[in-house]
Amino acid sequence: MPHGNRTKRKTLTTGGANRKTNADANTATLGPLEVDQLERAQRTAELMFKRRIWGGEFKLSKYSIVNFLKLFGSNIWPLITFLFNVPQNSMLLDFGCGAGNYSLWLAYSLRCNVIGIDLSKNTIKAAKQTTSSITYFQKGCVLIDFVVADGMHLPFKAECFDGVFAMDVFGHLPDIDKAFLELSRLLKPSGVGSFCTESAGLTKFRRSVITLLGYDPWNRLDGHISLFTFEQLKGMLRRRGFLVKERRFEPRFLDPLVSTTWSGGGGFGWLEDFIPELRFHFRLRRFFGKALEMLYTVPLANLIAYSFRTALYRVFLSVSSLDTGEIYIQTQKAN
């Protein structure tokens, strides 16, 4: 990264060398339960790194239309639209950035400066390596940097960000209300929040698995410790000075179509690794997913199927009213 970009980032921090920027810096101020939850969140972050769950590999094409189509077909697109009013060269925070692929798309598509934070040291290392290998960022077109940090105690000055982006992070935090308070501190007046978060609402498939097993296997597989309904999240956001401008519910009944491969369909891939006997009980769903996998390997069919499922997803995302799965929320900090 160019030296000038590192210099710019220093202006955001609050304590120079005396302020640590990782999760270990704040554990002394937490209770035993909070420390345990924070460590669990950190283990989840490392698990996500090992499973390569971070929004797909970032590859820029020399053709702008190709980049746009890739972006439009991704699950980040609805959140990008929430940030369209953020001026170019604004400063964005990618809250829970993983290996930085979403951060890179934000910087490239919105022409904004981006700071990504995550608990996982491995993902931050990978993010910095990816950035250093892409010519667009090597040339210093925008500032982009990554920091290991606990999302509830961020090492930045107050009101230094124009927007905050978060994809599937809040459900893994020990204290989501404290995270909203911290984000409110960092956002400028009228700053925008673009969030996708897991809901406490259960899909029909998940309810079926819980009924079959007699317990909820997701509790130990996906690291979700802070799941709330939209109305509960809305109340928390309001208490922390956020106005909810728009919300969309993900059409989870389209999971088999939306997922690129069967192993990702509706979270079933997680279960296959740990509870193989479930495959017998969901034979039809598994067969359907395998058929789609084969279809996606045919070049022309892949293009048609991908376009079709993206169109369906976009339509139902706009009209869905069932609070299950995930929620897309656009917020604005009150003046």
Secondary structure, 3 states (H helix, E strand, C coil): CCHHHHHHHHCCECCHHHCCCCHHHHHHHCCHHHHHHHHHHHHHHHHHHHCCCCCCCCCCCCCHHHHHHHHHCCCCHHHHHCCCCCCCCCEEEEECCCCCHHHHHHHHHHCCEEEEEECCHHHHHHHHHHHHCCHHHHCCCCCEEEEECCCCCCCECCCCEEEEEEECCHHHCCCHHHHHHHHHHHEEEEEEEEEEEEECCCCHHHHHHHHHHCCCCHHHHCCCCCCECHHHHHHHHHHCCEEEEEEEECCHHHHHHHCCCHHHHHHHHHHHHHCCCHHHHCHHHHHHHHHHHHHHCCHHHHHHHHHHHHHHHHHHHHHCCCCCCEEEEEEEECC
